[in-house]
């Protein structure tokens, strides 16, 4: 019974992560030009990020559609989300690119959201045996 509860909680967390990733991808495509200007980059970067987001969302959706979510996949999502957060922090502390204050806030808030997913997934991963 407890294993099912853990899987249910984990499934909800991962599905939310997939929805967040897919929504981000859609946002990156629809607003590629203004978002690129806001971040001081080019629209192609936004399109590449959208592809990554769609791929990640699809990978998560595929794994959550399976009867049992593997412990290894759960750890993968923790590591992938943590890597996103660490790369966001590196972008914020390095002198290049030169983001505006508003862009830094947007990157930071997004990183916090992704870190919440990583933390919740990690807590569920620890319960898996």
OpenMM code with the backbone's topology and positions (N, CA, C; nanometers):
from openmm import Vec3, app, unit

residues = "UNK UNK UNK UNK UNK UNK UNK UNK UNK UNK UNK UNK UNK UNK UNK UNK UNK UNK UNK UNK UNK UNK UNK UNK UNK UNK UNK UNK UNK UNK UNK UNK UNK UNK UNK UNK UNK UNK UNK UNK UNK UNK UNK UNK UNK UNK UNK UNK UNK UNK UNK UNK UNK UNK UNK UNK UNK UNK UNK UNK UNK UNK UNK UNK UNK UNK UNK UNK UNK UNK UNK UNK UNK UNK UNK UNK UNK UNK UNK UNK UNK UNK UNK UNK UNK UNK UNK UNK UNK UNK UNK UNK UNK UNK UNK UNK UNK UNK UNK UNK UNK UNK UNK UNK UNK UNK UNK UNK UNK UNK UNK UNK UNK UNK UNK UNK UNK UNK UNK UNK UNK UNK UNK UNK UNK UNK UNK UNK UNK".split()
positions = [
    Vec3(0.0822, -0.1195, 0.0000),
    Vec3(0.0000, 0.0000, 0.0000),
    Vec3(0.0866, 0.1259, 0.0000),
    Vec3(0.1907, 0.1276, 0.0826),
    Vec3(0.2781, 0.2440, 0.0922),
    Vec3(0.3524, 0.2680, -0.0390),
    Vec3(0.3907, 0.1594, -0.1064),
    Vec3(0.4599, 0.1726, -0.2342),
    Vec3(0.3676, 0.2398, -0.3362),
    Vec3(0.2410, 0.2002, -0.3382),
    Vec3(0.1456, 0.2617, -0.4297),
    Vec3(0.1293, 0.4099, -0.4001),
    Vec3(0.1236, 0.4461, -0.2713),
    Vec3(0.1119, 0.5870, -0.2340),
    Vec3(0.2333, 0.6639, -0.2833),
    Vec3(0.3533, 0.6069, -0.2624),
    Vec3(0.4749, 0.6733, -0.3091),
    Vec3(0.4718, 0.6910, -0.4603),
    Vec3(0.4293, 0.5867, -0.5316),
    Vec3(0.4212, 0.5955, -0.6770),
    Vec3(0.3173, 0.6994, -0.7182),
    Vec3(0.2071, 0.7051, -0.6455),
    Vec3(0.1028, 0.8022, -0.6777),
    Vec3(0.1538, 0.9448, -0.6577),
    Vec3(0.2175, 0.9686, -0.5451),
    Vec3(0.2747, 1.1018, -0.5197),
    Vec3(0.3796, 1.1370, -0.6246),
    Vec3(0.4680, 1.0420, -0.6505),
    Vec3(0.5740, 1.0640, -0.7490),
    Vec3(0.5144, 1.0897, -0.8871),
    Vec3(0.4131, 1.0130, -0.9234),
    Vec3(0.3487, 1.0297, -1.0542),
    Vec3(0.2907, 1.1710, -1.0680),
    Vec3(0.2275, 1.2209, -0.9618),
    Vec3(0.1720, 1.3571, -0.9651),
    Vec3(0.2824, 1.4615, -0.9797),
    Vec3(0.3906, 1.4436, -0.9059),
    Vec3(0.5025, 1.5382, -0.9119),
    Vec3(0.5648, 1.5379, -1.0521),
    Vec3(0.5894, 1.4188, -1.1049),
    Vec3(0.6499, 1.4093, -1.2382),
    Vec3(0.5566, 1.4621, -1.3469),
    Vec3(0.4272, 1.4346, -1.3348),
    Vec3(0.3325, 1.4888, -1.4328),
    Vec3(0.3307, 1.6414, -1.4283),
    Vec3(0.3377, 1.6986, -1.3090),
    Vec3(0.3442, 1.8449, -1.2975),
    Vec3(0.4724, 1.8972, -1.3614),
    Vec3(0.5819, 1.8249, -1.3417),
    Vec3(0.7100, 1.8636, -1.4016),
    Vec3(0.6998, 1.8582, -1.5539),
    Vec3(0.6374, 1.7528, -1.6067),
    Vec3(0.6209, 1.7409, -1.7520),
    Vec3(0.5348, 1.8543, -1.8057),
    Vec3(0.4290, 1.8882, -1.7345),
    Vec3(0.3421, 1.9981, -1.7787),
    Vec3(0.4166, 2.1312, -1.7741),
    Vec3(0.4956, 2.1536, -1.6696),
    Vec3(0.5757, 2.2758, -1.6574),
    Vec3(0.6753, 2.2839, -1.7734),
    Vec3(0.7400, 2.1722, -1.8040),
    Vec3(0.8382, 2.1691, -1.9126),
    Vec3(0.7727, 2.1937, -2.0480),
    Vec3(0.6605, 2.1264, -2.0742),
    Vec3(0.5911, 2.1448, -2.2021),
    Vec3(0.5380, 2.2872, -2.2153),
    Vec3(0.4833, 2.3405, -2.1078),
    Vec3(0.4329, 2.4786, -2.1100),
    Vec3(0.5477, 2.5764, -2.1355),
    Vec3(0.6611, 2.5508, -2.0741),
    Vec3(0.7786, 2.6355, -2.0984),
    Vec3(0.8186, 2.6298, -2.2449),
    Vec3(0.8174, 2.5099, -2.3027),
    Vec3(0.8507, 2.4949, -2.4439),
    Vec3(0.7562, 2.5728, -2.5330),
    Vec3(0.6278, 2.5652, -2.5036),
    Vec3(0.5288, 2.6408, -2.5810),
    Vec3(0.5549, 2.7912, -2.5668),
    Vec3(0.5814, 2.8342, -2.4445),
    Vec3(0.6113, 2.9751, -2.4178),
    Vec3(0.7354, 3.0197, -2.4953),
    Vec3(0.8393, 2.9350, -2.4973),
    Vec3(0.9623, 2.9690, -2.5690),
    Vec3(0.9365, 2.9855, -2.7184),
    Vec3(0.8475, 2.9054, -2.7742),
    Vec3(0.8178, 2.9147, -2.9178),
    Vec3(0.7313, 3.0367, -2.9480),
    Vec3(0.6234, 3.0528, -2.8725),
    Vec3(0.5289, 3.1620, -2.8997),
    Vec3(0.5940, 3.2991, -2.8814),
    Vec3(0.6816, 3.3104, -2.7818),
    Vec3(0.7419, 3.4404, -2.7505),
    Vec3(0.8910, 3.4445, -2.7836),
    Vec3(0.9330, 3.3642, -2.8802),
    Vec3(1.0767, 3.3511, -2.9089),
    Vec3(1.1462, 3.4856, -2.9302),
    Vec3(1.0901, 3.5702, -3.0138),
    Vec3(1.1575, 3.6973, -3.0443),
    Vec3(1.1594, 3.7917, -2.9234),
    Vec3(1.0452, 3.8237, -2.8610),
    Vec3(1.0523, 3.9148, -2.7462),
    Vec3(1.1272, 3.8550, -2.6271),
    Vec3(1.1143, 3.7241, -2.6076),
    Vec3(1.1863, 3.6619, -2.4964),
    Vec3(1.3369, 3.6646, -2.5212),
    Vec3(1.3765, 3.6411, -2.6448),
    Vec3(1.5186, 3.6475, -2.6794),
    Vec3(1.5735, 3.7885, -2.6560),
    Vec3(1.4966, 3.8898, -2.6956),
    Vec3(1.5390, 4.0283, -2.6704),
    Vec3(1.5485, 4.0559, -2.5206),
    Vec3(1.4495, 4.0068, -2.4453),
    Vec3(1.4472, 4.0246, -2.3004),
    Vec3(1.5707, 3.9627, -2.2352),
    Vec3(1.6112, 3.8450, -2.2861),
    Vec3(1.7258, 3.7745, -2.2286),
    Vec3(1.8584, 3.8125, -2.2949),
    Vec3(1.8518, 3.8913, -2.4006),
    Vec3(1.9748, 3.9326, -2.4683),
    Vec3(2.0370, 3.8215, -2.5507),
    Vec3(1.9536, 3.7415, -2.6143),
    Vec3(2.0026, 3.6324, -2.6981),
    Vec3(1.9280, 3.6347, -2.8319),
    Vec3(1.9291, 3.5245, -2.9048),
    Vec3(1.8611, 3.5177, -3.0338),
    Vec3(1.7431, 3.4207, -3.0254),
    Vec3(1.6452, 3.4359, -3.1135),
    Vec3(1.5304, 3.3444, -3.1129),
    Vec3(1.5690, 3.1975, -3.1317),
    Vec3(1.6776, 3.1712, -3.2030),
    Vec3(1.7182, 3.0318, -3.2240),
    Vec3(1.7476, 2.9630, -3.0905),
    Vec3(1.8018, 3.0377, -2.9963),
    Vec3(1.8272, 2.9813, -2.8631),
    Vec3(1.6949, 2.9423, -2.7971),
    Vec3(1.5934, 3.0238, -2.8151),
    Vec3(1.4618, 2.9936, -2.7575),
    Vec3(1.4028, 2.8682, -2.8215),
    Vec3(1.4207, 2.8540, -2.9531),
    Vec3(1.3712, 2.7355, -3.0229),
    Vec3(1.4455, 2.6101, -2.9768),
    Vec3(1.5759, 2.6221, -2.9569),
    Vec3(1.6533, 2.5071, -2.9085),
    Vec3(1.6095, 2.4686, -2.7668),
    Vec3(1.5879, 2.5691, -2.6824),
    Vec3(1.5379, 2.5405, -2.5478),
    Vec3(1.3998, 2.4747, -2.5528),
    Vec3(1.3163, 2.5176, -2.6455),
    Vec3(1.1835, 2.4579, -2.6606),
    Vec3(1.1941, 2.3101, -2.6969),
    Vec3(1.2850, 2.2765, -2.7856),
    Vec3(1.3046, 2.1361, -2.8240),
    Vec3(1.3480, 2.0545, -2.7028),
    Vec3(1.4402, 2.1085, -2.6247),
    Vec3(1.4844, 2.0394, -2.5034),
    Vec3(1.3673, 2.0209, -2.4072),
    Vec3(1.2873, 2.1252, -2.3892),
    Vec3(1.1729, 2.1171, -2.2976),
    Vec3(1.0704, 2.0134, -2.3436),
    Vec3(1.0405, 2.0124, -2.4737),
    Vec3(0.9454, 1.9141, -2.5264),
    Vec3(0.9990, 1.7721, -2.5116),
    Vec3(1.1266, 1.7536, -2.5384),
    Vec3(1.1870, 1.6209, -2.5231),
    Vec3(1.1830, 1.5726, -2.3792),
    Vec3(1.2157, 1.6616, -2.2877),
    Vec3(1.2147, 1.6264, -2.1457),
    Vec3(1.0722, 1.5964, -2.0995),
    Vec3(0.9769, 1.6780, -2.1413),
    Vec3(0.8363, 1.6556, -2.1052),
    Vec3(0.7881, 1.5213, -2.1599),
    Vec3(0.8246, 1.4887, -2.2828),
    Vec3(0.7836, 1.3615, -2.3429),
    Vec3(0.8466, 1.2431, -2.2698),
    Vec3(0.9723, 1.2562, -2.2332),
    Vec3(1.0404, 1.1496, -2.1592),
    Vec3(0.9728, 1.1251, -2.0245),
    Vec3(0.9409, 1.2317, -1.9552),
    Vec3(0.8725, 1.2178, -1.8267),
    Vec3(0.7338, 1.1567, -1.8478),
    Vec3(0.6587, 1.2068, -1.9450),
    Vec3(0.5240, 1.1556, -1.9707),
    Vec3(0.5273, 1.0068, -2.0048),
    Vec3(0.6244, 0.9677, -2.0848),
    Vec3(0.6375, 0.8252, -2.1188),
    Vec3(0.6596, 0.7421, -1.9924),
    Vec3(0.7495, 0.7866, -1.9078),
    Vec3(0.7812, 0.7096, -1.7871),
    Vec3(0.6682, 0.7099, -1.6850),
    Vec3(0.5923, 0.8162, -1.6790),
    Vec3(0.4798, 0.8183, -1.5846),
    Vec3(0.3609, 0.7382, -1.6372),
    Vec3(0.3600, 0.7064, -1.7665),
    Vec3(0.2516, 0.6246, -1.8212),
    Vec3(0.2753, 0.4754, -1.7969),
    Vec3(0.3929, 0.4396, -1.7539),
    Vec3(0.4263, 0.3000, -1.7257),
    Vec3(0.3657, 0.2593, -1.5913),
    Vec3(0.3401, 0.1306, -1.5715),
    Vec3(0.2791, 0.0866, -1.4450),
    Vec3(0.3633, 0.1206, -1.3215),
    Vec3(0.4956, 0.1099, -1.3341),
    Vec3(0.5854, 0.1411, -1.2226),
    Vec3(0.6927, 0.2377, -1.2721),
    Vec3(0.7132, 0.3438, -1.1966),
    Vec3(0.8190, 0.4404, -1.2290),
    Vec3(0.9459, 0.3903, -1.1620),
    Vec3(1.0507, 0.3744, -1.2397),
    Vec3(1.1736, 0.3176, -1.1848),
    Vec3(1.2468, 0.4169, -1.0949),
    Vec3(1.3179, 0.3611, -1.0015),
    Vec3(1.4002, 0.4412, -0.9106),
    Vec3(1.5096, 0.5131, -0.9895),
    Vec3(1.5659, 0.4460, -1.0892),
    Vec3(1.6714, 0.5068, -1.1710),
    Vec3(1.6187, 0.6277, -1.2490),
    Vec3(1.4991, 0.6149, -1.3060),
    Vec3(1.4441, 0.7285, -1.3794),
    Vec3(1.4158, 0.8447, -1.2849),
    Vec3(1.3664, 0.8143, -1.1675),
    Vec3(1.3397, 0.9191, -1.0694),
    Vec3(1.4688, 0.9927, -1.0342),
    Vec3(1.5767, 0.9174, -1.0138),
    Vec3(1.7062, 0.9804, -0.9857),
    Vec3(1.7522, 1.0631, -1.1052),
    Vec3(1.7285, 1.0143, -1.2265),
    Vec3(1.7629, 1.0901, -1.3466),
    Vec3(1.6943, 1.2263, -1.3458),
    Vec3(1.5646, 1.2297, -1.3123),
    Vec3(1.4931, 1.3581, -1.3117),
    Vec3(1.5475, 1.4515, -1.2042),
    Vec3(1.5858, 1.3945, -1.0909),
    Vec3(1.6455, 1.4769, -0.9847),
    Vec3(1.7751, 1.5393, -1.0361),
    Vec3(1.8577, 1.4595, -1.0998),
    Vec3(1.9863, 1.5085, -1.1509),
    Vec3(1.9655, 1.6090, -1.2640),
    Vec3(1.8738, 1.5793, -1.3561),
    Vec3(1.8485, 1.6703, -1.4690),
    Vec3(1.7958, 1.8048, -1.4200),
    Vec3(1.7006, 1.8028, -1.3282),
    Vec3(1.6470, 1.9284, -1.2754),
    Vec3(1.7520, 2.0038, -1.1947),
    Vec3(1.8322, 1.9315, -1.1195),
    Vec3(1.9397, 1.9961, -1.0428),
    Vec3(2.0431, 2.0587, -1.1349),
    Vec3(2.0717, 1.9917, -1.2463),
    Vec3(2.1658, 2.0471, -1.3443),
    Vec3(2.1108, 2.1771, -1.4032),
    Vec3(1.9796, 2.1810, -1.4305),
    Vec3(1.9160, 2.3036, -1.4815),
    Vec3(1.9348, 2.4168, -1.3803),
    Vec3(1.9128, 2.3863, -1.2534),
    Vec3(1.9262, 2.4877, -1.1479),
    Vec3(2.0709, 2.5359, -1.1398),
    Vec3(2.1659, 2.4434, -1.1408),
    Vec3(2.3074, 2.4824, -1.1326),
    Vec3(2.3500, 2.5651, -1.2534),
    Vec3(2.3043, 2.5272, -1.3717),
    Vec3(2.3370, 2.6064, -1.4908),
    Vec3(2.2732, 2.7450, -1.4841),
    Vec3(2.1536, 2.7523, -1.4293),
    Vec3(2.0888, 2.8834, -1.4116),
    Vec3(2.1707, 2.9705, -1.3172),
    Vec3(2.2183, 2.9116, -1.2090),
    Vec3(2.3005, 2.9868, -1.1136),
    Vec3(2.4289, 3.0347, -1.1812),
    Vec3(2.4912, 2.9460, -1.2601),
    Vec3(2.6129, 2.9862, -1.3323),
    Vec3(2.5853, 3.1018, -1.4272),
    Vec3(2.4708, 3.0965, -1.4970),
    Vec3(2.4353, 3.2080, -1.5855),
    Vec3(2.4192, 3.3381, -1.5079),
    Vec3(2.3682, 3.3272, -1.3870),
    Vec3(2.3441, 3.4481, -1.3074),
    Vec3(2.4708, 3.5067, -1.2471),
    Vec3(2.5711, 3.4236, -1.2213),
    Vec3(2.6914, 3.4749, -1.1543),
    Vec3(2.8070, 3.5042, -1.2501),
    Vec3(2.7974, 3.4579, -1.3745),
    Vec3(2.9044, 3.4876, -1.4695),
    Vec3(2.8777, 3.6222, -1.5373),
    Vec3(2.9842, 3.6907, -1.5771),
    Vec3(2.9651, 3.8221, -1.6395),
    Vec3(2.9050, 3.8136, -1.7803),
    Vec3(2.9153, 3.6988, -1.8445),
    Vec3(2.8532, 3.6830, -1.9753),
    Vec3(2.7517, 3.5728, -1.9659),
    Vec3(2.6333, 3.5851, -2.0132),
    Vec3(2.5782, 3.7031, -2.0786),
    Vec3(2.5383, 3.8102, -1.9780),
    Vec3(2.5265, 3.9305, -2.0256),
    Vec3(2.4955, 4.0440, -1.9401),
    Vec3(2.3435, 4.0623, -1.9331),
    Vec3(2.2794, 3.9897, -1.8409),
    Vec3(2.1339, 3.9960, -1.8281),
    Vec3(2.0907, 4.1221, -1.7549),
    Vec3(1.9738, 4.1718, -1.7912),
    Vec3(1.9130, 4.2822, -1.7169),
    Vec3(1.8665, 4.2285, -1.5815),
    Vec3(1.8364, 4.3178, -1.4902),
    Vec3(1.7851, 4.2759, -1.3591),
    Vec3(1.6575, 4.1947, -1.3729),
    Vec3(1.5700, 4.2381, -1.4627),
    Vec3(1.4441, 4.1672, -1.4843),
    Vec3(1.4683, 4.0255, -1.5358),
    Vec3(1.5632, 4.0108, -1.6287),
    Vec3(1.5954, 3.8790, -1.6827),
    Vec3(1.6540, 3.7901, -1.5738),
    Vec3(1.7382, 3.8470, -1.4890),
    Vec3(1.7955, 3.7692, -1.3787),
    Vec3(1.6864, 3.7201, -1.2843),
    Vec3(1.5888, 3.8059, -1.2569),
    Vec3(1.4768, 3.7650, -1.1728),
    Vec3(1.4004, 3.6505, -1.2379),
    Vec3(1.3736, 3.6603, -1.3671),
    Vec3(1.2992, 3.5560, -1.4385),
    Vec3(1.3751, 3.4235, -1.4360),
    Vec3(1.5042, 3.4288, -1.4582),
    Vec3(1.5871, 3.3080, -1.4550),
    Vec3(1.5881, 3.2500, -1.3137),
    Vec3(1.6030, 3.3366, -1.2149),
    Vec3(1.6057, 3.2913, -1.0758),
    Vec3(1.4753, 3.2284, -1.0315),
    Vec3(1.3640, 3.2891, -1.0663),
    Vec3(1.2325, 3.2352, -1.0280),
    Vec3(1.2091, 3.1009, -1.0961),
    Vec3(1.2466, 3.0905, -1.2220),
    Vec3(1.2329, 2.9627, -1.2929),
    Vec3(1.3195, 2.8563, -1.2273),
    Vec3(1.4408, 2.8931, -1.1901),
    Vec3(1.5304, 2.7982, -1.1237),
    Vec3(1.4712, 2.7520, -0.9901),
    Vec3(1.4074, 2.8403, -0.9181),
    Vec3(1.3436, 2.8020, -0.7919),
    Vec3(1.2319, 2.7010, -0.8176),
    Vec3(1.1519, 2.7244, -0.9202),
    Vec3(1.0441, 2.6299, -0.9550),
    Vec3(1.1016, 2.4927, -0.9890),
    Vec3(1.2060, 2.4905, -1.0691),
    Vec3(1.2682, 2.3638, -1.1079),
    Vec3(1.3311, 2.2971, -0.9854),
    Vec3(1.3887, 2.3759, -0.8960),
    Vec3(1.4474, 2.3206, -0.7744),
    Vec3(1.3404, 2.2570, -0.6852),
    Vec3(1.2227, 2.3133, -0.6829),
    Vec3(1.1124, 2.2535, -0.6062),
    Vec3(1.0799, 2.1155, -0.6627),
    Vec3(1.0728, 2.1038, -0.7949),
    Vec3(1.0500, 1.9720, -0.8556),
    Vec3(1.1620, 1.8757, -0.8174),
    Vec3(1.2868, 1.9200, -0.8284),
    Vec3(1.4001, 1.8333, -0.7959),
    Vec3(1.3923, 1.7864, -0.6506),
    Vec3(1.3592, 1.8761, -0.5613),
    Vec3(1.3513, 1.8413, -0.4193),
    Vec3(1.2390, 1.7415, -0.3927),
    Vec3(1.1217, 1.7681, -0.4476),
    Vec3(1.0087, 1.6766, -0.4269),
    Vec3(1.0373, 1.5391, -0.4865),
    Vec3(1.0983, 1.5356, -0.6035),
    Vec3(1.1345, 1.4083, -0.6664),
    Vec3(1.2389, 1.3359, -0.5827),
    Vec3(1.3356, 1.4101, -0.5290),
    Vec3(1.4382, 1.3491, -0.4452),
    Vec3(1.3765, 1.2872, -0.3199),
    Vec3(1.2835, 1.3579, -0.2577),
    Vec3(1.2183, 1.3046, -0.1378),
    Vec3(1.1419, 1.1758, -0.1684),
    Vec3(1.0776, 1.1694, -0.2844),
    Vec3(1.0077, 1.0472, -0.3247),
    Vec3(1.1068, 0.9378, -0.3613),
    Vec3(1.2181, 0.9730, -0.4243),
    Vec3(1.3221, 0.8767, -0.4606),
    Vec3(1.3775, 0.8084, -0.3356),
    Vec3(1.3980, 0.8870, -0.2297),
    Vec3(1.4507, 0.8302, -0.1039),
    Vec3(1.3568, 0.7263, -0.0441),
    Vec3(1.2282, 0.7400, -0.0687),
    Vec3(1.1314, 0.6448, -0.0153),
    Vec3(1.1273, 0.5135, -0.0940),
    Vec3(1.1782, 0.5168, -0.2156),
    Vec3(1.1724, 0.3979, -0.3028),
    Vec3(1.2781, 0.2969, -0.2604),
    Vec3(1.2401, 0.1741, -0.2572),
    Vec3(1.3358, 0.0650, -0.2234),
    Vec3(1.3210, -0.0479, -0.3203),
] * unit.nanometer
topology = app.Topology()
chain = topology.addChain("A")
for resn in residues:
    res = topology.addResidue(resn, chain)
    for name in ("N", "CA", "C"):
        topology.addAtom(name, app.Element.getBySymbol(name[0]), res)
